[in-house]
Amino acid sequence: MSDASAVPVFDPNDPAQLGDLLGTYRRLRQHAPVQHTPIAGGTWLVTRFDDIRTLLRDTDALMKPPGTDHGAPLAGGPAERIYRGLMVLNDPPVHTRIRRLAEAALTRKGVAGMRERIETVVDEALDAVEARAEMEAVTELAFVVPLRVICGFLGIPAADRMRLLEWTPDFFRIFLPAANDAEGIAACHRACQNYIDYISELIAYRRAHPADDLFTALIQAEEIGQRLSPDELVSTVLSLLTGGFDTTMGMIAAGLYTLGRQPDQFERLRADPARLATPAVEEFIRWESPVGMTFRHFQQDQIVAGTRIPAGEPVWMSLLSANHDEARFDDPDRIDLERPNNQHLAFGGFRHFCIGNNLARLEGVVTFERLAKRWRSFEIPGDAPRRANFQFRSMSALPLRFVPVSR
Protein backbone atom coordinates (compact mmCIF):
# COMPACT_ATOMS: atom_id res chain seq x y z
CA MET A 1 0.00 0.00 0.00
CA SER A 2 1.32 3.42 -0.92
CA ASP A 3 0.62 6.83 0.57
CA ALA A 4 -1.19 5.68 3.72
CA SER A 5 -2.12 9.28 4.52
CA ALA A 6 -4.44 9.30 1.49
CA VAL A 7 -6.46 6.31 2.70
CA PRO A 8 -9.75 7.07 4.45
CA VAL A 9 -11.03 4.64 7.07
CA PHE A 10 -14.42 3.76 5.67
CA ASP A 11 -17.25 5.15 7.80
CA PRO A 12 -20.84 4.72 6.52
CA ASN A 13 -22.01 7.51 8.83
CA ASP A 14 -19.48 10.12 7.67
CA PRO A 15 -21.32 12.81 5.64
CA ALA A 16 -18.14 13.70 3.76
CA GLN A 17 -17.68 10.13 2.58
CA LEU A 18 -21.36 9.73 1.74
CA GLY A 19 -21.13 12.94 -0.28
CA ASP A 20 -18.20 11.60 -2.33
CA LEU A 21 -18.51 7.83 -2.36
CA LEU A 22 -16.92 7.48 -5.78
CA GLY A 23 -13.89 9.44 -4.61
CA THR A 24 -13.71 7.50 -1.35
CA TYR A 25 -13.80 4.17 -3.13
CA ARG A 26 -11.29 5.32 -5.74
CA ARG A 27 -8.76 6.08 -3.01
CA LEU A 28 -9.46 2.75 -1.34
CA ARG A 29 -9.02 0.82 -4.60
CA GLN A 30 -5.72 2.54 -5.18
CA HIS A 31 -4.25 2.37 -1.68
CA ALA A 32 -6.24 -0.13 0.42
CA PRO A 33 -8.34 -2.50 -1.73
CA VAL A 34 -8.91 -4.61 1.38
CA GLN A 35 -9.45 -2.63 4.56
CA HIS A 36 -10.30 -3.72 8.10
CA THR A 37 -12.67 -1.15 9.60
CA PRO A 38 -13.87 -0.70 13.19
CA ILE A 39 -17.53 -0.99 12.18
CA ALA A 40 -19.45 -3.24 14.61
CA GLY A 41 -16.28 -4.45 16.26
CA GLY A 42 -14.51 -5.22 13.01
CA THR A 43 -15.60 -5.53 9.38
CA TRP A 44 -13.59 -6.10 6.20
CA LEU A 45 -14.25 -3.91 3.15
CA VAL A 46 -13.29 -5.02 -0.38
CA THR A 47 -13.46 -2.52 -3.25
CA ARG A 48 -11.88 -3.93 -6.46
CA PHE A 49 -13.90 -5.56 -9.26
CA ASP A 50 -11.86 -8.74 -9.73
CA ASP A 51 -11.65 -9.42 -5.99
CA ILE A 52 -15.39 -8.92 -5.47
CA ARG A 53 -16.33 -11.03 -8.49
CA THR A 54 -14.20 -13.87 -7.13
CA LEU A 55 -15.73 -13.61 -3.66
CA LEU A 56 -19.29 -13.53 -5.03
CA ARG A 57 -18.61 -16.81 -6.82
CA ASP A 58 -17.65 -18.64 -3.62
CA THR A 59 -20.26 -21.39 -3.39
CA ASP A 60 -19.68 -21.90 0.34
CA ALA A 61 -20.10 -18.24 1.36
CA LEU A 62 -22.82 -17.48 3.89
CA MET A 63 -25.05 -14.48 4.49
CA LYS A 64 -25.34 -15.16 8.22
CA PRO A 65 -22.32 -15.54 10.49
CA PRO A 66 -21.49 -19.24 11.00
CA GLY A 67 -23.42 -20.65 13.93
CA THR A 68 -26.07 -17.91 14.10
CA ASP A 69 -29.56 -17.54 12.68
CA HIS A 70 -30.21 -13.81 12.88
CA GLY A 71 -28.54 -10.42 12.84
CA ALA A 72 -27.55 -9.89 16.46
CA PRO A 73 -28.37 -6.14 16.58
CA LEU A 74 -31.97 -6.93 15.55
CA ALA A 75 -32.66 -9.55 18.23
CA GLY A 76 -35.86 -9.28 20.21
CA GLY A 77 -38.09 -7.27 17.89
CA PRO A 78 -40.14 -7.35 14.68
CA ALA A 79 -37.08 -6.75 12.50
CA GLU A 80 -35.68 -10.08 13.70
CA ARG A 81 -38.85 -11.82 12.48
CA ILE A 82 -38.45 -10.26 9.05
CA TYR A 83 -34.70 -10.93 8.98
CA ARG A 84 -35.24 -14.64 9.60
CA GLY A 85 -37.62 -14.91 6.64
CA LEU A 86 -35.92 -12.74 4.01
CA MET A 87 -34.68 -14.81 1.09
CA VAL A 88 -31.66 -12.60 0.42
CA LEU A 89 -30.46 -12.84 4.03
CA ASN A 90 -30.77 -16.60 4.29
CA ASP A 91 -28.50 -19.48 3.31
CA PRO A 92 -29.41 -22.93 1.99
CA PRO A 93 -31.60 -24.82 2.58
CA VAL A 94 -33.93 -21.99 3.68
CA HIS A 95 -32.79 -19.66 0.89
CA THR A 96 -33.23 -22.38 -1.74
CA ARG A 97 -36.79 -23.14 -0.65
CA ILE A 98 -37.91 -19.50 -0.49
CA ARG A 99 -36.26 -18.56 -3.78
CA ARG A 100 -37.84 -21.53 -5.57
CA LEU A 101 -41.25 -20.38 -4.37
CA ALA A 102 -40.70 -16.76 -5.43
CA GLU A 103 -39.35 -17.79 -8.83
CA ALA A 104 -42.33 -20.08 -9.39
CA ALA A 105 -44.77 -17.27 -8.57
CA LEU A 106 -42.92 -14.81 -10.80
CA THR A 107 -42.90 -17.31 -13.66
CA ARG A 108 -46.61 -17.88 -13.27
CA LYS A 109 -47.33 -14.20 -13.59
CA GLY A 110 -44.69 -13.64 -16.24
CA VAL A 111 -42.51 -10.59 -16.85
CA ALA A 112 -42.39 -10.51 -20.65
CA GLY A 113 -46.14 -9.91 -20.79
CA MET A 114 -45.76 -6.80 -18.62
CA ARG A 115 -44.40 -4.56 -21.39
CA GLU A 116 -47.75 -3.14 -22.47
CA ARG A 117 -48.68 -2.37 -18.86
CA ILE A 118 -45.34 -0.65 -18.25
CA GLU A 119 -45.73 1.44 -21.43
CA THR A 120 -49.11 2.61 -20.16
CA VAL A 121 -47.70 3.55 -16.76
CA VAL A 122 -44.77 5.47 -18.31
CA ASP A 123 -46.98 7.33 -20.79
CA GLU A 124 -49.44 8.31 -18.07
CA ALA A 125 -46.60 9.72 -15.98
CA LEU A 126 -45.22 11.69 -18.94
CA ASP A 127 -48.68 12.89 -19.99
CA ALA A 128 -49.19 14.34 -16.51
CA VAL A 129 -46.24 16.73 -16.87
CA GLU A 130 -46.08 17.43 -20.60
CA ALA A 131 -48.14 20.63 -20.56
CA ARG A 132 -45.84 22.35 -18.09
CA ALA A 133 -42.64 20.94 -19.66
CA GLU A 134 -40.97 20.41 -16.30
CA MET A 135 -41.05 17.83 -13.55
CA GLU A 136 -39.56 16.64 -10.30
CA ALA A 137 -38.24 13.47 -11.86
CA VAL A 138 -37.81 11.36 -8.72
CA THR A 139 -41.36 11.71 -7.43
CA GLU A 140 -43.13 12.16 -10.78
CA LEU A 141 -41.40 9.50 -12.88
CA ALA A 142 -38.62 7.43 -11.30
CA PHE A 143 -40.78 6.63 -8.27
CA VAL A 144 -44.15 6.44 -10.03
CA VAL A 145 -43.25 3.87 -12.67
CA PRO A 146 -41.77 1.02 -10.59
CA LEU A 147 -44.13 1.56 -7.66
CA ARG A 148 -47.24 1.37 -9.84
CA VAL A 149 -45.85 -1.64 -11.70
CA ILE A 150 -44.86 -3.74 -8.67
CA CYS A 151 -47.93 -2.77 -6.65
CA GLY A 152 -50.11 -3.71 -9.62
CA PHE A 153 -48.15 -6.96 -9.91
CA LEU A 154 -48.80 -7.68 -6.23
CA GLY A 155 -52.36 -6.38 -6.21
CA ILE A 156 -51.71 -3.69 -3.59
CA PRO A 157 -54.43 -1.01 -3.58
CA ALA A 158 -53.41 2.39 -4.92
CA ALA A 159 -54.58 4.12 -1.75
CA ASP A 160 -52.01 2.24 0.33
CA ARG A 161 -48.91 2.79 -1.78
CA MET A 162 -47.58 6.05 -0.38
CA ARG A 163 -47.47 4.84 3.20
CA LEU A 164 -45.59 1.73 2.11
CA LEU A 165 -43.01 4.03 0.53
CA GLU A 166 -42.67 6.01 3.76
CA TRP A 167 -41.68 2.87 5.69
CA THR A 168 -39.10 1.66 3.16
CA PRO A 169 -35.94 3.66 4.05
CA ASP A 170 -36.06 2.50 7.67
CA PHE A 171 -36.86 -1.06 6.62
CA PHE A 172 -33.68 -1.12 4.48
CA ARG A 173 -31.62 -0.75 7.64
CA ILE A 174 -32.24 -4.48 8.12
CA PHE A 175 -29.69 -5.42 5.47
CA LEU A 176 -26.67 -4.02 7.31
CA PRO A 177 -27.81 -3.62 10.92
CA ALA A 178 -24.20 -3.21 12.11
CA ALA A 179 -24.05 0.11 10.27
CA ASN A 180 -26.86 1.57 12.43
CA ASP A 181 -26.90 3.10 15.87
CA ALA A 182 -29.61 2.41 18.48
CA GLU A 183 -31.94 5.00 16.98
CA GLY A 184 -31.57 3.44 13.54
CA ILE A 185 -32.30 -0.04 14.86
CA ALA A 186 -35.41 1.24 16.65
CA ALA A 187 -36.60 2.86 13.41
CA CYS A 188 -36.04 -0.45 11.60
CA HIS A 189 -38.17 -2.29 14.15
CA ARG A 190 -41.00 0.23 13.74
CA ALA A 191 -40.95 -0.04 9.96
CA CYS A 192 -40.90 -3.84 10.08
CA GLN A 193 -43.85 -3.93 12.49
CA ASN A 194 -45.82 -1.65 10.17
CA TYR A 195 -45.11 -3.98 7.26
CA ILE A 196 -45.95 -7.11 9.29
CA ASP A 197 -49.32 -5.65 10.28
CA TYR A 198 -50.18 -4.44 6.78
CA ILE A 199 -49.02 -7.47 4.78
CA SER A 200 -50.58 -9.95 7.24
CA GLU A 201 -53.95 -8.28 6.74
CA LEU A 202 -53.55 -8.38 2.98
CA ILE A 203 -52.55 -12.06 3.06
CA ALA A 204 -55.66 -12.91 5.07
CA TYR A 205 -57.81 -11.00 2.59
CA ARG A 206 -56.20 -12.67 -0.44
CA ARG A 207 -56.66 -16.13 1.08
CA ALA A 208 -60.38 -15.43 1.26
CA HIS A 209 -60.57 -13.48 -2.01
CA PRO A 210 -58.02 -14.83 -4.56
CA ALA A 211 -57.16 -12.59 -7.50
CA ASP A 212 -55.03 -12.67 -10.64
CA ASP A 213 -51.96 -11.16 -9.00
CA LEU A 214 -48.54 -12.17 -7.69
CA PHE A 215 -49.76 -12.02 -4.10
CA THR A 216 -52.29 -14.76 -4.76
CA ALA A 217 -49.72 -16.76 -6.72
CA LEU A 218 -47.37 -16.70 -3.70
CA ILE A 219 -50.14 -17.81 -1.34
CA GLN A 220 -51.24 -20.59 -3.67
CA ALA A 221 -47.68 -21.78 -4.13
CA GLU A 222 -47.38 -22.02 -0.36
CA GLU A 223 -50.61 -23.93 -0.08
CA ILE A 224 -49.55 -26.68 -2.52
CA GLY A 225 -46.72 -27.83 -0.29
CA GLN A 226 -43.87 -25.32 -0.41
CA ARG A 227 -43.91 -25.11 3.42
CA LEU A 228 -43.56 -21.35 3.76
CA SER A 229 -44.10 -20.07 7.29
CA PRO A 230 -46.35 -17.03 7.90
CA ASP A 231 -43.32 -14.82 8.64
CA GLU A 232 -41.53 -16.10 5.53
CA LEU A 233 -44.56 -15.25 3.41
CA VAL A 234 -44.66 -11.73 4.86
CA SER A 235 -40.91 -11.35 4.31
CA THR A 236 -41.08 -12.64 0.73
CA VAL A 237 -43.87 -10.24 -0.21
CA LEU A 238 -41.95 -7.42 1.48
CA SER A 239 -38.70 -8.19 -0.34
CA LEU A 240 -40.48 -8.31 -3.72
CA LEU A 241 -42.33 -5.07 -2.95
CA THR A 242 -39.42 -2.98 -1.73
CA GLY A 243 -36.88 -4.51 -4.09
CA GLY A 244 -39.34 -4.02 -6.92
CA PHE A 245 -39.55 -0.25 -6.73
CA ASP A 246 -36.74 1.32 -4.72
CA THR A 247 -33.74 0.04 -6.67
CA THR A 248 -35.50 0.55 -10.02
CA MET A 249 -36.35 4.08 -8.91
CA GLY A 250 -32.65 4.66 -8.29
CA MET A 251 -31.72 3.35 -11.73
CA ILE A 252 -34.26 5.51 -13.60
CA ALA A 253 -33.27 8.64 -11.67
CA ALA A 254 -29.60 7.94 -12.31
CA GLY A 255 -30.24 7.52 -16.03
CA LEU A 256 -31.99 10.88 -16.20
CA TYR A 257 -29.26 12.53 -14.17
CA THR A 258 -26.41 11.16 -16.28
CA LEU A 259 -28.14 11.92 -19.59
CA GLY A 260 -28.85 15.45 -18.35
CA ARG A 261 -25.13 15.88 -17.64
CA GLN A 262 -24.12 14.31 -20.96
CA PRO A 263 -26.64 15.60 -23.55
CA ASP A 264 -24.61 14.05 -26.37
CA GLN A 265 -25.55 10.64 -25.00
CA PHE A 266 -29.25 11.58 -24.99
CA GLU A 267 -28.92 12.58 -28.63
CA ARG A 268 -27.48 9.15 -29.39
CA LEU A 269 -30.38 7.51 -27.59
CA ARG A 270 -32.94 9.62 -29.46
CA ALA A 271 -31.39 8.65 -32.77
CA ASP A 272 -31.94 4.94 -32.20
CA PRO A 273 -33.93 4.14 -29.04
CA ALA A 274 -34.92 0.63 -30.15
CA ARG A 275 -31.25 -0.36 -30.34
CA LEU A 276 -29.71 1.72 -27.56
CA ALA A 277 -32.30 1.59 -24.75
CA THR A 278 -31.19 -1.85 -23.60
CA PRO A 279 -27.43 -1.15 -23.38
CA ALA A 280 -28.26 2.29 -21.95
CA VAL A 281 -30.13 0.71 -19.04
CA GLU A 282 -27.20 -1.65 -18.37
CA GLU A 283 -24.92 1.38 -18.26
CA PHE A 284 -27.22 3.29 -15.87
CA ILE A 285 -27.37 0.22 -13.61
CA ARG A 286 -23.57 -0.07 -13.64
CA TRP A 287 -23.02 3.62 -13.02
CA GLU A 288 -25.52 3.95 -10.18
CA SER A 289 -25.33 0.44 -8.67
CA PRO A 290 -28.61 0.95 -6.72
CA VAL A 291 -27.58 -1.80 -4.30
CA GLY A 292 -24.24 -0.27 -3.47
CA MET A 293 -23.00 -2.81 -0.92
CA THR A 294 -23.42 -6.50 -0.21
CA PHE A 295 -21.77 -8.80 2.32
CA ARG A 296 -20.77 -12.38 3.02
CA HIS A 297 -19.20 -14.58 5.68
CA PHE A 298 -16.68 -17.12 4.38
CA GLN A 299 -16.16 -20.55 5.86
CA GLN A 300 -12.46 -20.63 5.00
CA ASP A 301 -9.76 -17.97 5.22
CA GLN A 302 -9.64 -15.78 2.11
CA ILE A 303 -6.52 -14.20 0.61
CA VAL A 304 -7.62 -10.99 -1.13
CA ALA A 305 -5.08 -8.58 -2.64
CA GLY A 306 -2.39 -10.15 -0.48
CA THR A 307 -4.40 -9.77 2.74
CA ARG A 308 -5.72 -12.70 4.77
CA ILE A 309 -9.35 -12.42 5.85
CA PRO A 310 -10.04 -14.95 8.64
CA ALA A 311 -12.94 -17.35 8.18
CA GLY A 312 -16.26 -16.27 9.66
CA GLU A 313 -15.54 -12.53 9.83
CA PRO A 314 -17.97 -10.18 8.04
CA VAL A 315 -16.84 -9.02 4.61
CA TRP A 316 -18.51 -6.05 2.95
CA MET A 317 -18.15 -5.80 -0.82
CA SER A 318 -18.81 -2.49 -2.53
CA LEU A 319 -20.63 -3.21 -5.80
CA LEU A 320 -20.56 0.51 -6.54
CA SER A 321 -16.78 0.57 -6.24
CA ALA A 322 -16.40 -2.57 -8.36
CA ASN A 323 -18.54 -1.06 -11.09
CA HIS A 324 -16.33 2.06 -11.16
CA ASP A 325 -13.04 0.19 -11.10
CA GLU A 326 -10.62 1.70 -13.64
CA ALA A 327 -8.94 -1.68 -14.04
CA ARG A 328 -12.21 -3.11 -15.39
CA PHE A 329 -14.02 -0.18 -17.06
CA ASP A 330 -12.56 2.50 -19.28
CA ASP A 331 -13.40 6.00 -17.98
CA PRO A 332 -15.83 4.42 -15.48
CA ASP A 333 -17.37 7.63 -14.12
CA ARG A 334 -18.63 8.60 -17.59
CA ILE A 335 -21.77 7.18 -19.19
CA ASP A 336 -21.21 5.34 -22.48
CA LEU A 337 -24.44 3.95 -23.95
CA GLU A 338 -22.47 1.46 -26.04
CA ARG A 339 -19.91 0.45 -23.45
CA PRO A 340 -18.33 -2.80 -24.65
CA ASN A 341 -18.45 -5.91 -22.48
CA ASN A 342 -20.49 -4.20 -19.79
CA GLN A 343 -20.49 -7.16 -17.40
CA HIS A 344 -21.17 -5.23 -14.19
CA LEU A 345 -21.85 -6.68 -10.76
CA ALA A 346 -24.86 -4.55 -9.85
CA PHE A 347 -27.21 -7.53 -9.48
CA GLY A 348 -24.87 -9.46 -7.19
CA GLY A 349 -23.84 -13.00 -7.93
CA PHE A 350 -24.32 -16.76 -7.64
CA ARG A 351 -27.37 -17.87 -5.62
CA HIS A 352 -28.15 -14.29 -4.57
CA PHE A 353 -28.30 -12.85 -8.10
CA CYS A 354 -31.22 -10.41 -8.09
CA ILE A 355 -34.46 -12.29 -8.68
CA GLY A 356 -36.17 -9.17 -10.05
CA ASN A 357 -33.50 -8.22 -12.58
CA ASN A 358 -35.64 -8.95 -15.66
CA LEU A 359 -38.51 -6.77 -14.46
CA ALA A 360 -36.16 -3.92 -13.47
CA ARG A 361 -34.43 -4.04 -16.85
CA LEU A 362 -37.74 -4.06 -18.72
CA GLU A 363 -39.05 -1.06 -16.77
CA GLY A 364 -35.86 0.84 -17.53
CA VAL A 365 -35.88 -0.02 -21.23
CA VAL A 366 -39.51 1.01 -21.68
CA THR A 367 -39.01 4.25 -19.73
CA PHE A 368 -36.03 5.41 -21.76
CA GLU A 369 -37.49 4.29 -25.08
CA ARG A 370 -40.59 6.39 -24.40
CA LEU A 371 -38.53 9.38 -23.19
CA ALA A 372 -36.35 9.27 -26.30
CA LYS A 373 -39.44 9.36 -28.50
CA ARG A 374 -41.29 12.06 -26.57
CA TRP A 375 -38.57 14.59 -25.62
CA ARG A 376 -36.30 16.59 -27.91
CA SER A 377 -34.01 17.59 -25.07
CA PHE A 378 -33.93 18.22 -21.35
CA GLU A 379 -31.82 19.88 -18.69
CA ILE A 380 -31.30 19.79 -14.93
CA PRO A 381 -31.88 23.36 -13.72
CA GLY A 382 -31.22 22.83 -10.01
CA ASP A 383 -29.51 20.66 -7.44
CA ALA A 384 -29.88 16.88 -7.50
CA PRO A 385 -29.24 15.77 -3.90
CA ARG A 386 -28.73 12.15 -2.97
CA ARG A 387 -30.36 10.14 -0.23
CA ALA A 388 -27.89 9.74 2.64
CA ASN A 389 -27.52 5.98 2.26
CA PHE A 390 -24.38 4.16 1.12
CA GLN A 391 -26.05 0.78 0.59
CA PHE A 392 -29.23 1.62 -1.34
CA ARG A 393 -28.46 4.51 -3.65
CA SER A 394 -30.96 6.97 -5.03
CA MET A 395 -31.42 10.66 -5.57
CA SER A 396 -33.88 12.39 -3.30
CA ALA A 397 -34.74 15.09 -5.84
CA LEU A 398 -34.08 15.73 -9.54
CA PRO A 399 -35.65 18.81 -11.17
CA LEU A 400 -35.94 18.63 -14.98
CA ARG A 401 -37.01 20.96 -17.76
CA PHE A 402 -37.68 19.37 -21.12
CA VAL A 403 -38.77 20.16 -24.66
CA PRO A 404 -41.47 17.77 -25.90
CA VAL A 405 -41.32 16.48 -29.46
CA SER A 406 -44.88 17.78 -29.89
CA ARG A 407 -43.62 21.40 -29.72
N, C-alpha and C positions, 0 to 999 in steps of 0.2 A: 504493500500500500504506500502510495506517495502522498506527500503534502497532507499530513494528518490534520492540520489546522483547518483545512477546507471541508472536512467531513462533518456534517451535522449528525447528532444523535437523533434518530427518528423519534418524533413525539407527535402522536395523532391529535393531541389537544393544543398544539402550538399554532396560533393564528398565522404566524409568518410562514410556517411550512405549509399549512393548508392553502394559503394564498399563492404559493408557488410550488405546487407539488412536482411539476415537471422539472423545475430547476433543482429541487431537493433530490429527486430520484437520479437526475443526471450526475450530480456530484457523488451520490452513493455508488452508482454504477462505475464511475471512474476510479474512485478511491477506496470504497468499502462495499463491494458487491454482496458480501455476506456480513451482516452486522448483528451483534448481540446487544439488544436494548434492555433497559430496565423495566419495560412495560410488564405489569402483573407479575413481578418477581423474576422476570427473565424471558424474553421472546427473541427468536432469530428472525431477521428480515433478509430476504433474498430479492435482488432487483434486476438481474440480467436475464435476457430472453432464453438463451440456451440452458442456463441452470434451471430456470423455472419449468421450461418444457420437459426437461429430464425428470424433475421431481413430480410433476403432474402425472407422468406415465408410470410411476411406481405403483404396482398393483397391490402392494401390501400396505400402502399408506392409509392412515385412519383419520377421520374427522375428530373423533373424541379421543382424549388422552387414554392410553392403554390402562385398562382396569377401572375405568369410570363410565358412567352412563348419562351424565348430564354436565352442563357447564356450571362449575362450582359457584360462580358469582350469582347465578340465577336460582339457586336452591331455595325451596320453601315458598314459592309463589306461582302465579299463573304462567309466567314466562317459562318456568321449568317444564310445565305440562306441554306447552307448545314446542319447546326445544326437543323434548323426547320424541315427538311425533313428526318433526320436520324431515322430509326425505333428504334434503341437502346436508343436514347435520348428522345423519346417521351412517353407519357402516353396515356391510352385509352381516347377517342375512336380513335385517330390518330394512335397510336401504333398498335391497333388491326387490323385496316384496312390495314396498310402497311405490317404487318407481314403475314396476310392472303394471300395477293398478292404474297409475296416472297415465302411463303411455297407452294402455288399453282404452281408457276413457277418451283421451285425445284423439286416438285413431278412429274411434266410433264417431266422434263429432266431425273429424276431418278439418284440416287447415286449408288445403288447396281450394275447397269450396267457399272459403271466406272472402275471396278477393272482391266479389261484387258488393258484399256488405261493407268491407273496408273502404271501397271507392265511394260508397254513399256517405259514410261517416266523414271522410276527408272533404268531399265536396260540400257537405252541409256546413262544416267548420269554415271553409273558405268563403262560401256564400255569405255567411254571417258577417264577414268583415270587409267584403269587396267594396261596398259603397263608400266606406270611409278611407279605404286604401292604407290602413295602418292596423296594427294589432299588437297585443302583448302575447308573443308567440308561445311562451310556456303555458299559460293558462288557457289560451284560446285555440291552440292547435296541438302542441306537443303533448299536453296533458289530456285534452279532449279525445283525441283519436284512440290511443291505447286503452284508456279507461272505458270508453263506450264499447269498444270491441270486446275486451275481456269480461266486462260486466254483462254484456249481451250474451257472450259465450257461456257464462256461468248462470245466467238468468237472475241477476241481482237487480232489483227494482231501481229505476232511475232516481227516485227520491232519496235513496239511501247512499248514493255513491260519494257525495262530498264528505260525509262524516267518515267513511272508510278511508278516504284520502288523508284526512286530518290525523288519523291514528298511525299511519304508515311510518313516518320518520322515526317515531319512538319504538315501533315494533322492530325496525331494522337494527336496533341496538343488540338484538338477540344473537346476531351472527358473529360479533366479536365482543362479548360481554367484558372481557378483560380491558378493553379500551375505554370503559365507562366508569365514572365515579358513582357514588351512592345515589346521587340524584338521578343520574342517567339510568341506573338499574331500576329505580322506583318508577320512572317514567315508562320503561319497557314493560314492567309488570302491569301498569295501568292499561297500556295499549293492548297487551295480550288478553287481559280480562275483558276488555270491550269487544275484542274480536271473538273470544270464546262465547260470550253471551249472544252476540249477533248471529254468528254462523250456526250455533247450536239451534237457535230458533228457526233459522232458514232450513236446516237439515230436517228438523221435525216437520216443517210445512211441506217440504219436497217429498218426504216419505209418504205423506198422506195425499199429496197432489202432484204426481209425477208430471214432468214437462219435457219438451224436446230441447234440453240444455245439458251442458257439461256437468252441472251439479247433480242432476238426476242420473247421468251416466256413471258418475263416481259412486253414488249410493247403490245403484243397481249392481255395479261391479263388486262392491263389498258384499252385497246380499247373496251373490252366487258363489261364495266360498273363498274370497280373497283374505278373510280374517283381518279386517282393518278395525282397530279399536276406535271408540268414539273420539278420543283425543287425536288419534292419527288422522281421522277423517277431517276434523276441524283444521288440523295443521296442514293437510294436503290442499284443502280448498284455499286456505290462507296463503300458502306459498304460490299457488297458481294465480291467485288474485293479485297479490302485491308484486310478484315477479312479472306478471303479465302487463302491468302498466308503468311501474316506476322506472325500470331500466330502459324500456322502449321510449318513454318520455325523455329520458336523458339522451338517448341516441338521436331522436328527432331534433331536439333543441340544439345539440352539438352540430348536427348537419347544417341547420340554418345559420348558426353562429359562424361556422367555418366558411360557408359559402358567402356569407355577408362580408367576411374579411378578405376573401379571395374571389372577387366577382368574375375573374376570368374563368374560374372553375364552374360557376353557375352558367356562364355562356356556353361552355362545353356541354353541360348537362342539357340545356335548352335545345342545343343543336341535334341531339340524338338521345332523348330520354329513354326510349325503349331499350337501347343498348347499354347506356351508362348508369341507369338507376340502380341496377344490382351491384356493380362494383363500387358505386358511390356509397351505398349503404354499408358495404364491408369496410370501406375506408372511414366512414363516420364512426362505426363501431370500434375499429382499431384506435382511432384518434382519441375518442372519449373514454373507451373502456368503462361503461356504466357500472360494472362490478369491478371496482378498482383494486380490491385485495381479496385473496382467498388464503386458506391456511390448511395445514396438515400436521399430523404427528406420525413419525416414521418409526417402524419397529426395529430397524437396524441403524447403526451410526451412518451418517451421510458425509461424504467429503465433497464440499461445494466450493469451487474457486480456491482450493488449497486449505480450506477451513473445515475442521471436523465438527459436525453437529451431532451431539449425543442422541441416541435413540430415546424416543418418548417426549422430547422437549418440543414445545410449540414452534412451528415454523410458519411465518407469514410470507406470502409471495405476492409481490405487487404486479398484478396483471397490467396496470397502467404503465408502470416502468418498463416491463417487458415489451409492450407494444410501442414504446418510444425509444427502444434500444438502437443506437446508431450502428451497432455491429450487425443488426438484423435488417433494419429499414433505412433506406437512403433518405436523408433529410426528413426524419420522422415527425417533426413538429409541423410540417406542412401537409396540407391535404392534396392528394393526387388521385383523381377519380379513376385513373387507369394504372394504379400502382401494381407493378408485376409481382406475382407470387405473394399475394397478401394473405399469408397464412398466420393470422394473429391468434392470440390466446384469450380473447375477450370472453369466450363462452366456457372457459375452464378446460378440463380434460378428463379423459378416461371415464369412469363410471359416473362422475359428477358433471359431465358435459351438459350444458343447459338444455333442459327438456323442452323449453319454449322457444328455441332458437328459430325454428321455421316460421312461427307466427310473428315473432319480432321482425325478422327479415322481410316478410311479406308486407307488414304494416309500413315499414320504412320505404320499401320499393314503391308501393302505391302512393304514399304521401309525396315523395319527391318526383315521381312521374307526373302527378297531378299539378304540383307546384310549377314544374318546368313548362307545362302546357298552358298554365293560367297566368303566370307572371312574366312580364318582360324583364324586370329587374327589381332589386330591393336593396335596402340599406339598413344599418343598425344605427339609429340616431342618438342613442343614449348608452348608459352603462349596462353591462350584462353580468350581474353578480352571480356567484356560485353559492350553492348550498354548502354550509360548513360541515362537510362529511367526506372523509378520505376513502371510505369503502364503497359507498353508493353515490356515484357522481351525477350531478345534474345542476343546471342553472336554475336559479330561483326567479329570474326575470330576464326577458329578452325583448325589448321594444323593436318593432320593425315598421318601416314604411316601404310600400311596394307600388309598382306600376302594373296594373292588370293588362293583360293582352287585349281586353275588350276596349281599352281606351286608346 
